[in-house]
Amino acid sequence: MHARISNHTPTPALVVSHELSCTLRIYEVEYGDDHGGVCVVRCLSGVVRTGQLFLSPTVPPGSAPAVTLTATRIEWYGREVPSLDPPHTARVTFSGGTTAGLARGAVLSAALWPADPAVSS
């Protein structure tokens, strides 16, 4: 039997990030309100990239809709970088939800999110 090769390009909404297991631990909340904030974090697993969505640990499990925070900026040793990997620490700016309930030791886990649209040839 021969394998069938498909030219089908998946719908971008069905393609998810490969970084489903990235996690951050909050070391310090420098600023936080109902719209976002700035935290010093340590990357525990995976590669965190600008644009990555995280589930807020301040929302009780099973509640809907889940609050997500978007990592909009990663600052490492005073310069902006596109990603952060373990075991590094950085200052991360979050937007899209409340960070007011975050505290030292809280762990943010990656949320499912669409990957970049497929490049057509």
All heavy atoms as an XYZ file, in Angstrom:
890
protein
N       0.837     -1.170      0.000
C       0.000      0.000      0.000
C       0.888      1.241      0.000
O       1.926      1.277      0.632
C      -0.884      0.034      1.235
C      -1.919     -1.054      1.263
S      -2.875     -0.959      2.774
C      -4.228      0.010      2.234
N       0.425      2.244     -0.691
C       1.147      3.509     -0.739
C       0.419      4.536      0.124
O      -0.804      4.572      0.159
C       1.237      4.028     -2.176
C       2.053      3.143     -3.053
N       3.411      3.074     -2.951
C       1.702      2.272     -4.029
C       3.870      2.210     -3.834
N       2.846      1.704     -4.510
N       1.189      5.362      0.785
C       0.593      6.434      1.588
C       0.036      7.499      0.664
O       0.621      7.802     -0.362
C       1.642      7.037      2.513
N      -1.084      8.021      1.020
C      -1.705      9.065      0.233
C      -1.232     10.423      0.767
O      -1.296     10.682      1.953
C      -3.210      8.958      0.372
C      -3.953      9.936     -0.454
C      -5.392      9.828     -0.084
N      -6.178      9.572     -1.276
C      -7.465      9.413     -1.243
N      -8.101      9.407     -0.103
N      -8.137      9.223     -2.350
N      -0.760     11.258     -0.125
C      -0.288     12.578      0.259
C      -1.404     13.565     -0.005
O      -1.953     13.624     -1.091
C       0.979     12.971     -0.525
C       2.094     11.988     -0.206
C       1.395     14.397     -0.204
C       3.340     12.192     -1.018
N      -1.726     14.344      1.011
C      -2.808     15.310      0.901
C      -2.247     16.706      0.690
O      -1.254     17.080      1.293
C      -3.645     15.290      2.185
O      -4.570     16.340      2.161
N      -2.865     17.451     -0.193
C      -2.491     18.842     -0.402
C      -3.382     19.776      0.412
O      -3.350     20.975      0.226
C      -2.588     19.208     -1.885
C      -1.520     18.523     -2.690
O      -0.451     18.241     -2.172
N      -1.812     18.234     -3.946
N      -4.183     19.198      1.286
C      -5.116     19.974      2.096
C      -4.344     20.813      3.117
O      -3.508     20.307      3.839
C      -6.076     19.025      2.822
C      -7.040     19.750      3.705
N      -6.713     20.157      4.972
C      -8.318     20.132      3.501
C      -7.750     20.760      5.511
N      -8.734     20.750      4.641
N      -4.628     22.107      3.154
C      -4.044     22.996      4.146
C      -5.043     23.141      5.276
O      -6.201     23.479      5.034
C      -3.750     24.383      3.542
O      -2.888     24.204      2.421
C      -3.101     25.293      4.559
N      -4.620     22.869      6.517
C      -5.570     22.975      7.618
C      -6.079     24.402      7.791
O      -5.382     25.356      7.502
C      -4.758     22.551      8.851
C      -3.359     22.385      8.412
C      -3.297     22.486      6.931
N      -7.302     24.524      8.261
C      -7.873     25.827      8.555
C      -7.094     26.427      9.709
O      -6.894     25.765     10.720
C      -9.354     25.659      8.966
O     -10.014     24.945      7.933
C     -10.010     26.997      9.208
N      -6.635     27.689      9.583
C      -5.828     28.285     10.643
C      -6.459     28.204     12.022
O      -5.766     28.034     13.006
C      -5.664     29.739     10.195
C      -5.797     29.689      8.715
C      -6.775     28.581      8.438
N      -7.778     28.300     12.140
C      -8.427     28.249     13.447
C      -8.270     26.887     14.110
O      -8.395     26.762     15.317
C      -9.904     28.585     13.309
N      -7.974     25.849     13.326
C      -7.833     24.516     13.880
C      -6.392     24.173     14.219
O      -6.131     23.161     14.843
C      -8.386     23.475     12.903
C      -9.858     23.633     12.548
C     -10.257     22.584     11.517
C     -10.723     23.541     13.776
N      -5.458     24.994     13.826
C      -4.053     24.759     14.119
C      -3.743     25.439     15.437
O      -4.047     26.613     15.616
C      -3.150     25.338     13.002
C      -1.691     25.124     13.327
C      -3.505     24.719     11.671
N      -3.167     24.705     16.379
C      -2.877     25.304     17.677
C      -1.380     25.397     17.897
O      -0.594     24.725     17.255
C      -3.527     24.506     18.830
C      -5.034     24.582     18.753
C      -3.066     23.067     18.821
N      -1.009     26.231     18.822
C       0.391     26.430     19.161
C       1.020     25.135     19.638
O       0.379     24.313     20.275
C       0.491     27.481     20.277
O       1.756     27.463     20.851
N       2.302     24.990     19.353
C       3.036     23.835     19.865
C       3.454     24.045     21.308
O       3.943     23.143     21.945
C       4.269     23.576     18.999
C       3.918     23.158     17.615
N       3.395     21.921     17.324
C       3.965     23.827     16.451
C       3.166     21.834     16.031
N       3.498     22.980     15.477
N       3.292     25.246     21.813
C       3.714     25.576     23.167
C       2.551     25.458     24.151
O       2.245     26.362     24.889
C       4.313     26.991     23.211
C       5.484     27.181     22.290
C       6.641     26.245     22.582
O       6.795     25.788     23.736
O       7.380     25.945     21.652
N       1.880     24.324     24.142
C       0.723     24.136     25.004
C       1.112     23.915     26.447
O       0.291     24.059     27.332
C      -0.117     22.954     24.512
C      -0.678     23.102     23.111
C      -1.443     21.854     22.725
C      -1.551     24.322     23.003
N       2.358     23.568     26.691
C       2.750     23.260     28.056
C       3.616     24.333     28.685
O       4.206     24.099     29.714
C       3.485     21.913     28.088
O       4.693     22.018     27.347
N       3.695     25.510     28.085
C       4.553     26.518     28.707
C       3.877     27.082     29.953
O       2.667     27.273     30.001
C       4.990     27.591     27.727
S       3.719     28.556     26.972
N       4.696     27.285     30.965
C       4.209     27.811     32.234
C       5.172     28.871     32.757
O       6.380     28.803     32.522
C       4.056     26.701     33.293
O       5.288     26.007     33.434
C       2.957     25.725     32.927
N       4.606     29.826     33.469
C       5.373     30.892     34.103
C       5.018     30.931     35.583
O       3.849     30.784     35.938
C       5.025     32.252     33.496
C       5.348     32.500     32.043
C       4.775     33.858     31.618
C       6.850     32.478     31.836
N       6.007     31.163     36.435
C       5.744     31.383     37.861
C       5.969     32.863     38.148
O       6.993     33.428     37.788
C       6.661     30.537     38.733
C       6.459     30.883     40.236
C       7.135     29.930     41.163
N       6.317     28.724     41.210
C       6.821     27.491     41.160
N       8.098     27.293     41.048
N       6.012     26.459     41.218
N       4.997     33.471     38.814
C       5.095     34.879     39.185
C       6.104     35.020     40.319
O       6.003     34.346     41.348
C       3.728     35.436     39.643
C       2.648     35.252     38.575
C       3.848     36.897     40.065
C       2.872     35.998     37.299
N       7.068     35.898     40.120
C       8.035     36.206     41.162
C       7.629     37.499     41.872
O       7.699     37.613     43.078
C       9.441     36.341     40.568
C      10.484     36.724     41.581
C      10.979     35.775     42.476
C      10.950     38.019     41.667
C      11.916     36.122     43.422
C      11.889     38.376     42.611
C      12.375     37.425     43.490
O      13.299     37.776     44.438
N       7.175     38.481     41.077
C       6.749     39.756     41.646
C       5.759     40.425     40.696
O       5.935     40.378     39.485
C       7.955     40.677     41.825
C       7.630     42.039     42.367
C       8.840     42.960     42.448
O       9.938     42.568     42.045
O       8.653     44.095     42.909
N       4.721     41.023     41.250
C       3.788     41.818     40.464
C       4.207     43.272     40.656
O       4.096     43.816     41.751
C       2.327     41.619     40.901
C       1.391     42.510     40.088
C       1.923     40.157     40.778
N       4.741     43.884     39.601
C       5.184     45.273     39.693
C       4.019     46.238     39.570
O       4.018     47.308     40.161
C       6.223     45.575     38.612
C       7.518     44.839     38.832
C       8.595     45.225     37.838
O       8.282     45.885     36.811
O       9.748     44.867     38.081
N       3.043     45.860     38.756
C       1.868     46.693     38.533
C       0.761     45.779     38.030
O       1.017     44.876     37.238
C       2.159     47.776     37.482
C       0.922     48.474     36.988
C       0.344     49.490     37.728
C       0.320     48.098     35.791
C      -0.812     50.125     37.284
C      -0.829     48.733     35.343
C      -1.382     49.736     36.093
O      -2.527     50.353     35.658
N      -0.456     46.012     38.454
C      -1.572     45.218     37.956
C      -2.899     45.913     38.171
O      -3.088     46.599     39.174
N      -3.801     45.749     37.199
C      -5.155     46.277     37.319
C      -6.102     45.387     36.517
O      -5.749     44.260     36.165
C      -5.231     47.747     36.890
C      -4.899     47.974     35.414
O      -4.905     46.999     34.631
O      -4.632     49.130     35.048
N      -7.289     45.900     36.210
C      -8.295     45.103     35.493
C      -7.982     44.894     34.020
O      -8.660     44.128     33.348
C      -9.674     45.760     35.611
C     -10.231     45.655     37.016
O      -9.746     44.804     37.782
O     -11.133     46.433     37.350
N      -6.969     45.568     33.493
C      -6.674     45.496     32.061
C      -5.326     44.858     31.744
O      -4.991     44.688     30.581
C      -6.728     46.899     31.451
C      -8.014     47.595     31.730
N      -9.195     47.249     31.121
C      -8.318     48.596     32.594
C     -10.163     48.012     31.586
N      -9.665     48.829     32.477
N      -4.547     44.517     32.750
C      -3.238     43.932     32.517
C      -2.261     44.334     33.601
O      -2.663     44.781     34.675
N      -0.989     44.170     33.303
C       0.010     44.529     34.287
C       1.391     44.088     33.872
O       1.599     43.546     32.779
N       2.337     44.316     34.767
C       3.728     43.953     34.538
C       4.174     43.068     35.694
O       4.002     43.428     36.865
C       4.620     45.219     34.456
C       6.073     44.834     34.264
C       4.149     46.130     33.322
N       4.744     41.912     35.350
C       5.197     40.962     36.362
C       6.618     40.499     36.054
O       6.990     40.368     34.889
C       4.304     39.726     36.386
S       2.579     40.042     36.786
N       7.365     40.221     37.106
C       8.639     39.531     36.954
C       8.304     38.054     37.097
O       7.656     37.648     38.069
C       9.664     39.982     38.021
C      10.945     39.177     37.895
C       9.943     41.472     37.883
N       8.687     37.263     36.097
C       8.308     35.846     36.055
C       9.519     34.968     35.776
O      10.536     35.426     35.261
C       7.245     35.585     34.962
C       5.991     36.412     35.197
C       7.811     35.854     33.579
N       9.390     33.700     36.113
C      10.378     32.684     35.750
C       9.684     31.690     34.843
O       8.590     31.214     35.139
C      10.916     31.958     36.963
C      11.851     30.810     36.575
C      12.610     30.310     37.760
N      13.506     31.369     38.165
C      14.810     31.229     38.300
N      15.373     30.078     38.076
N      15.558     32.229     38.686
N      10.315     31.380     33.715
C       9.763     30.386     32.798
C      10.058     29.001     33.371
O      11.217     28.647     33.604
C      10.392     30.551     31.416
S       9.697     29.425     30.194
N       9.003     28.225     33.602
C       9.160     26.883     34.171
C       9.236     25.805     33.096
O       9.916     24.798     33.279
C       7.992     26.568     35.106
C       7.819     27.487     36.306
C       6.575     27.080     37.092
C       9.048     27.468     37.189
N       8.499     26.001     31.997
C       8.500     24.991     30.931
C       8.066     25.614     29.614
O       7.373     26.623     29.601
C       7.554     23.837     31.285
O       6.214     24.277     31.327
N       8.487     24.993     28.527
C       8.126     25.466     27.197
C       8.835     26.760     26.847
O       9.653     27.269     27.611
N       8.531     27.283     25.680
C       9.076     28.559     25.228
C       7.924     29.545     25.172
O       6.960     29.340     24.451
C       9.750     28.437     23.844
C      10.246     29.796     23.370
C      10.887     27.428     23.884
N       8.021     30.591     25.960
C       6.994     31.624     25.997
C       7.349     32.669     24.952
O       8.474     33.139     24.901
C       6.920     32.271     27.398
C       5.902     33.398     27.408
C       6.594     31.222     28.441
N       6.392     33.003     24.103
C       6.605     33.993     23.047
C       5.631     35.154     23.225
O       4.544     34.976     23.774
C       6.377     33.356     21.677
C       7.317     32.218     21.387
C       7.073     31.621     20.015
N       7.624     30.291     19.864
C       8.910     29.982     19.877
N       9.803     30.909     20.074
N       9.317     28.737     19.731
N       6.037     36.309     22.728
C       5.131     37.447     22.716
C       3.866     37.032     21.958
O       3.944     36.423     20.902
C       5.799     38.645     22.018
O       7.018     38.940     22.687
C       4.909     39.863     22.048
N       2.712     37.332     22.529
C       1.439     36.936     21.931
C       0.847     35.680     22.545
O      -0.310     35.357     22.286
N       1.628     34.968     23.356
C       1.133     33.738     23.998
C       0.010     34.077     24.970
O       0.083     35.059     25.699
C       2.266     33.050     24.761
C       1.848     31.794     25.506
C       1.544     30.636     24.599
O       2.336     30.314     23.732
N       0.413     30.005     24.781
N      -1.034     33.275     24.965
C      -2.149     33.431     25.889
C      -1.944     32.540     27.101
O      -1.483     31.402     26.970
C      -3.471     33.064     25.224
C      -3.903     33.898     24.026
C      -5.205     33.363     23.462
C      -4.039     35.349     24.407
N      -2.312     33.047     28.267
C      -2.234     32.289     29.507
C      -3.571     32.349     30.216
O      -4.259     33.373     30.185
C      -1.159     32.875     30.432
C       0.228     32.642     29.937
C       0.835     33.576     29.117
C       0.915     31.494     30.264
C       2.116     33.371     28.636
C       2.194     31.276     29.782
C       2.785     32.215     28.973
N      -3.932     31.240     30.870
C      -5.136     31.217     31.691
C      -4.797     31.856     33.029
O      -3.766     31.560     33.626
C      -5.606     29.782     31.923
C      -6.066     29.029     30.681
C      -6.372     27.586     31.042
C      -7.276     29.703     30.068
N      -5.667     32.713     33.500
C      -5.444     33.352     34.784
C      -5.744     32.362     35.909
O      -6.801     31.748     35.934
C      -6.346     34.576     34.930
O      -6.227     35.099     36.223
N      -4.815     32.197     36.844
C      -5.065     31.263     37.952
C      -6.053     31.825     38.964
O      -6.461     31.136     39.877
C      -3.688     31.101     38.582
C      -2.998     32.385     38.312
C      -3.510     32.830     36.956
N      -6.463     33.075     38.807
C      -7.394     33.682     39.748
C      -8.844     33.357     39.427
O      -9.734     33.700     40.171
C      -7.214     35.212     39.776
O      -7.446     35.716     38.469
C      -5.820     35.589     40.230
N      -9.083     32.679     38.301
C     -10.442     32.304     37.902
C     -10.706     30.884     38.385
O      -9.913     29.983     38.146
C     -10.585     32.376     36.364
C     -11.954     31.890     35.935
C     -10.341     33.789     35.885
N     -11.827     30.654     39.093
C     -12.125     29.301     39.549
C     -12.270     28.338     38.383
O     -12.820     28.705     37.351
C     -13.466     29.447     40.282
C     -13.628     30.908     40.537
C     -12.830     31.622     39.489
N     -11.755     27.099     38.513
C     -11.879     26.114     37.436
C     -13.344     25.883     37.077
O     -14.200     25.857     37.940
C     -11.265     24.840     38.033
C     -10.423     25.308     39.173
C     -11.054     26.583     39.668
N     -13.604     25.747     35.789
C     -14.951     25.472     35.315
C     -15.800     26.706     35.071
O     -16.884     26.602     34.543
N     -15.316     27.871     35.468
C     -16.114     29.061     35.201
C     -15.930     29.472     33.750
O     -14.910     29.239     33.151
C     -15.744     30.208     36.146
O     -14.369     30.447     36.139
N     -16.941     30.088     33.188
C     -16.873     30.471     31.783
C     -17.346     31.903     31.650
O     -18.259     32.322     32.357
C     -17.738     29.534     30.949
N     -16.794     32.698     30.791
C     -15.630     32.370     29.988
C     -14.352     32.511     30.810
O     -14.304     33.295     31.757
C     -15.671     33.406     28.856
C     -16.327     34.596     29.482
C     -17.328     34.038     30.480
N     -13.348     31.756     30.452
C     -12.074     31.813     31.160
C     -11.371     33.127     30.839
O     -11.412     33.600     29.716
C     -11.191     30.645     30.747
N     -10.767     33.713     31.839
C     -10.008     34.940     31.634
C      -8.631     34.555     31.129
O      -7.982     33.660     31.672
C      -9.883     35.729     32.959
C      -8.961     36.915     32.796
C     -11.256     36.174     33.430
N      -8.212     35.194     30.064
C      -6.872     34.939     29.557
C      -6.064     36.222     29.595
O      -6.603     37.316     29.477
C      -6.887     34.404     28.112
O      -7.590     35.315     27.284
C      -7.516     33.027     28.037
N      -4.780     36.048     29.791
C      -3.832     37.150     29.758
C      -2.916     36.922     28.571
O      -2.479     35.800     28.328
C      -3.009     37.182     31.048
C      -3.800     37.364     32.341
C      -2.896     37.127     33.544
C      -4.402     38.755     32.378
N      -2.597     37.965     27.851
C      -1.698     37.874     26.703
C      -0.358     38.486     27.071
O      -0.308     39.609     27.573
C      -2.279     38.640     25.492
O      -3.572     38.113     25.200
C      -1.382     38.484     24.270
N       0.715     37.740     26.839
C       2.066     38.267     27.042
C       2.362     39.203     25.874
O       2.571     38.748     24.754
C       3.081     37.137     27.106
N       2.336     40.501     26.110
C       2.498     41.462     25.026
C       3.924     41.983     24.894
O       4.285     42.545     23.865
C       1.549     42.662     25.202
O       1.759     43.237     26.489
C       0.100     42.215     25.065
N       4.726     41.807     25.932
C       6.124     42.264     25.890
C       6.939     41.428     26.859
O       6.494     41.144     27.968
C       6.199     43.738     26.274
C       7.606     44.296     26.298
C       7.581     45.753     26.777
N       8.908     46.168     27.165
C       9.687     46.964     26.438
N       9.246     47.419     25.287
N      10.875     47.296     26.869
N       8.132     41.024     26.426
C       9.068     40.280     27.275
C      10.362     41.082     27.326
O      10.957     41.363     26.288
C       9.334     38.867     26.721
C       8.024     38.082     26.598
C      10.340     38.129     27.600
C       8.153     36.765     25.838
N      10.768     41.448     28.524
C      12.000     42.225     28.707
C      12.990     41.391     29.525
O      12.697     40.979     30.644
C      11.683     43.528     29.442
C      12.855     44.447     29.574
C      12.507     45.715     30.331
O      11.381     46.225     30.154
O      13.355     46.186     31.107
N      14.143     41.124     28.921
C      15.162     40.279     29.542
C      16.447     41.085     29.652
O      16.988     41.530     28.637
C      15.352     39.027     28.679
C      16.249     37.982     29.223
C      16.056     37.233     30.351
C      17.470     37.529     28.652
N      17.084     36.350     30.509
C      17.976     36.511     29.472
C      18.185     37.885     27.520
C      19.155     35.856     29.208
C      19.365     37.222     27.254
C      19.837     36.216     28.096
N      16.913     41.310     30.871
C      18.108     42.120     31.128
C      18.046     43.476     30.433
O      19.000     43.927     29.809
C      19.381     41.368     30.732
C      19.690     40.241     31.681
C      19.364     38.935     31.355
C      20.294     40.493     32.902
C      19.632     37.895     32.236
C      20.566     39.453     33.786
C      20.228     38.168     33.452
O      20.502     37.144     34.330
N      16.889     44.125     30.519
C      16.738     45.469     30.012
C      16.471     45.617     28.523
O      16.354     46.726     28.025
N      16.367     44.514     27.802
C      16.071     44.634     26.371
C      14.882     43.747     26.007
O      14.686     42.679     26.588
C      17.283     44.292     25.506
C      17.768     42.889     25.624
C      19.077     42.690     24.850
N      19.519     41.333     25.030
C      19.382     40.382     24.126
N      18.859     40.649     22.959
N      19.786     39.164     24.385
N      14.115     44.212     25.033
C      12.943     43.464     24.596
C      13.376     42.273     23.759
O      14.219     42.402     22.869
C      12.008     44.365     23.789
C      10.680     43.730     23.508
C       9.672     44.715     22.929
O       9.948     45.923     22.899
O       8.606     44.241     22.516
N      12.803     41.096     24.061
C      13.108     39.870     23.329
C      11.798     39.220     22.891
O      10.752     39.458     23.489
C      13.939     38.875     24.192
C      15.318     39.452     24.503
C      13.220     38.514     25.480
N      11.829     38.390     21.833
C      10.587     37.777     21.337
C      10.149     36.536     22.111
O       9.009     36.103     21.986
C      10.927     37.413     19.889
C      12.399     37.198     19.902
C      12.947     38.163     20.919
N      11.058     35.938     22.911
C      10.697     34.699     23.609
C      11.512     34.532     24.882
O      12.516     35.209     25.091
C      10.907     33.490     22.692
O      12.273     33.376     22.332
N      11.067     33.594     25.704
C      11.712     33.287     26.978
C      11.637     31.788     27.194
O      10.582     31.190     27.007
C      10.989     34.022     28.112
C      11.505     33.814     29.526
C      12.872     34.491     29.696
C      10.512     34.370     30.537
N      12.768     31.177     27.566
C      12.769     29.743     27.820
C      13.301     29.458     29.226
O      13.877     30.327     29.866
C      13.565     28.986     26.749
C      15.015     29.424     26.668
O      15.383     30.440     27.287
O      15.784     28.752     25.978
N      13.061     28.224     29.727
C      13.503     27.875     31.073
C      15.026     27.874     31.167
O      15.682     27.563     30.178
C      12.969     26.457     31.281
C      11.973     26.231     30.206
C      12.335     27.139     29.086
N      15.575     28.178     32.271
C      14.964     28.608     33.540
C      15.024     30.108     33.716
O      15.101     30.603     34.831
C      15.851     27.920     34.564
C      17.237     28.045     33.959
C      17.006     27.892     32.462
N      14.988     30.858     32.643
C      15.220     32.300     32.699
C      14.084     33.087     33.335
O      12.937     32.661     33.333
C      15.514     32.832     31.294
C      16.760     32.243     30.733
N      16.748     31.316     29.722
C      18.057     32.413     31.079
C      17.991     30.951     29.451
N      18.801     31.595     30.262
N      14.463     34.242     33.846
C      13.545     35.173     34.478
C      13.487     36.433     33.632
O      14.502     36.840     33.061
C      14.036     35.506     35.904
O      14.098     34.299     36.665
C      13.116     36.483     36.602
N      12.307     37.039     33.537
C      12.150     38.259     32.744
C      10.985     39.071     33.288
O      10.173     38.579     34.075
C      11.892     37.916     31.278
N      10.906     40.300     32.819
C       9.763     41.159     33.118
C       8.807     41.005     31.937
O       9.188     41.200     30.791
C      10.229     42.601     33.234
C       9.084     43.584     33.320
C       9.605     44.992     33.218
N       9.867     45.446     34.565
C      10.617     46.473     34.863
N      11.235     47.137     33.924
N      10.760     46.842     36.108
N       7.563     40.620     32.231
C       6.575     40.387     31.174
C       5.383     41.314     31.381
O       4.873     41.438     32.492
C       6.106     38.910     31.157
C       5.009     38.689     30.127
C       7.272     37.979     30.888
N       4.979     41.957     30.291
C       3.790     42.796     30.302
C       2.624     41.949     29.807
O       2.717     41.303     28.758
C       3.971     44.025     29.383
O       5.103     44.758     29.841
C       2.735     44.905     29.404
N       1.541     41.933     30.575
C       0.336     41.187     30.222
C      -0.795     42.163     29.919
O      -0.873     43.236     30.514
C      -0.102     40.281     31.374
C       0.838     39.166     31.677
C       1.685     39.234     32.768
C       0.883     38.038     30.868
C       2.554     38.193     33.059
C       1.753     37.000     31.146
C       2.591     37.076     32.253
N      -1.688     41.767     29.016
C      -2.876     42.562     28.732
C      -4.059     41.626     28.547
O      -3.891     40.416     28.442
C      -2.669     43.416     27.475
O      -2.539     42.577     26.344
N      -5.252     42.202     28.512
C      -6.444     41.429     28.186
C      -7.256     40.950     29.365
O      -8.323     40.381     29.184
N      -6.791     41.133     30.566
C      -7.542     40.675     31.729
C      -6.914     41.193     32.996
O      -5.877     41.851     32.970
N      -7.534     40.868     34.090
C      -7.051     41.371     35.365
C      -5.806     40.624     35.851
O      -5.716     39.407     35.718
C      -8.147     41.312     36.446
O      -7.635     41.896     37.639
C      -8.621     39.896     36.718
N      -4.868     41.375     36.364
C      -3.692     40.785     37.020
C      -3.716     41.154     38.500
O      -2.802     40.788     39.239
C      -2.379     41.301     36.393
O      -2.362     42.720     36.469
C      -2.234     40.845     34.960
N      -4.763     41.848     38.920
C      -4.846     42.329     40.293
C      -4.787     41.191     41.319
O      -4.310     41.383     42.423
C      -6.112     43.160     40.487
N      -5.270     40.006     40.978
C      -5.273     38.885     41.913
C      -4.018     38.031     41.882
O      -3.891     37.087     42.653
N      -3.077     38.341     40.989
C      -1.848     37.549     40.914
C      -0.949     37.856     42.105
O      -0.885     38.983     42.570
C      -1.085     37.836     39.624
C      -1.765     37.438     38.323
C      -0.869     37.786     37.139
C      -2.089     35.958     38.317
N      -0.239     36.842     42.575
C       0.668     37.011     43.704
C       1.903     36.145     43.490
O       1.895     35.228     42.655
C      -0.028     36.617     45.004
N       2.935     36.424     44.239
C       4.169     35.656     44.167
C       3.859     34.164     44.319
O       3.106     33.763     45.206
C       5.124     36.113     45.265
C       6.446     35.407     45.231
C       7.329     35.873     46.393
N       8.589     35.168     46.353
C       9.745     35.742     46.067
N       9.803     37.039     45.830
N      10.845     35.034     46.046
N       4.417     33.366     43.419
C       4.232     31.918     43.472
C       3.125     31.392     42.582
O       3.056     30.193     42.311
N       2.235     32.266     42.118
C       1.155     31.821     41.218
C       1.765     31.323     39.909
O       2.772     31.844     39.447
C       0.192     32.966     40.943
N       1.157     30.299     39.325
C       1.646     29.732     38.073
C       0.622     29.991     36.978
O      -0.554     29.676     37.132
C       1.919     28.216     38.204
C       2.311     27.617     36.865
C       2.996     27.962     39.248
N       1.092     30.589     35.880
C       0.255     30.821     34.706
C       0.521     29.710     33.703
O       1.678     29.434     33.386
C       0.589     32.164     34.063
C       0.328     33.416     34.882
C       0.863     34.646     34.158
C      -1.149     33.569     35.147
N      -0.526     29.076     33.212
C      -0.409     28.005     32.226
C      -0.907     28.489     30.878
O      -1.877     29.243     30.793
C      -1.246     26.792     32.647
O      -0.780     26.292     33.877
N      -0.251     28.034     29.824
C      -0.623     28.437     28.467
C      -2.041     28.001     28.141
O      -2.494     26.937     28.541
C       0.346     27.839     27.458
N      -2.728     28.857     27.387
C      -4.063     28.545     26.883
C      -3.918     28.132     25.425
O      -2.950     28.503     24.761
C      -4.964     29.776     26.996
N      -4.885     27.380     24.922
C      -4.888     27.041     23.503
C      -5.077     28.321     22.713
O      -5.858     29.190     23.090
C      -6.036     26.089     23.179
C      -5.948     24.713     23.808
C      -7.210     23.925     23.477
C      -4.735     23.967     23.333
N      -4.393     28.428     21.604
C      -4.546     29.604     20.755
C      -4.168     29.253     19.342
O      -3.354     28.372     19.120
C      -3.740     30.773     21.271
C      -2.262     30.586     21.325
C      -1.572     29.752     22.155
C      -1.276     31.224     20.519
N      -0.235     29.838     21.928
C      -0.013     30.732     20.934
C      -1.332     32.162     19.508
C       1.176     31.154     20.352
C      -0.144     32.584     18.952
C       1.078     32.091     19.385
N      -4.759     29.915     18.357
C      -4.424     29.627     16.955
C      -2.988     30.003     16.651
O      -2.491     31.019     17.123
C      -5.393     30.500     16.167
C      -6.478     30.839     17.110
C      -5.859     30.843     18.482
N      -2.330     29.184     15.869
C      -0.968     29.478     15.405
C      -1.059     30.439     14.229
O      -2.136     30.752     13.743
C      -0.259     28.191     15.002
N       0.103     30.890     13.742
C       0.123     31.771     12.576
C      -0.546     31.066     11.406
O      -0.445     29.852     11.274
C       1.567     32.122     12.198
C       2.213     33.008     13.241
O       1.487     33.757     13.910
O       3.450     32.935     13.377
N      -1.234     31.821     10.551
C      -1.879     31.206      9.390
C      -0.864     30.466      8.514
O       0.292     30.865      8.445
C      -2.473     32.384      8.627
C      -2.500     33.511      9.587
C      -1.427     33.242     10.616
N      -1.322     29.398      7.908
C      -0.441     28.618      7.026
C       0.034     29.465      5.855
O      -0.716     30.293      5.341
C      -1.192     27.388      6.520
N       1.264     29.278      5.476
C       1.822     30.005      4.345
C       1.521     29.211      3.090
O       1.853     28.042      2.985
C       3.344     30.197      4.514
C       3.926     30.898      3.298
C       3.657     30.949      5.786
N       0.859     29.848      2.141
C       0.545     29.124      0.894
C       1.660     29.360     -0.116
O       2.272     30.422     -0.158
C      -0.796     29.589      0.335
O      -0.777     30.974      0.135
N       1.926     28.357     -0.914
C       2.993     28.482     -1.903
C       2.463     28.777     -3.267
O       1.344     28.718     -3.565
C       3.835     27.221     -1.934
O       3.003     26.088     -2.067
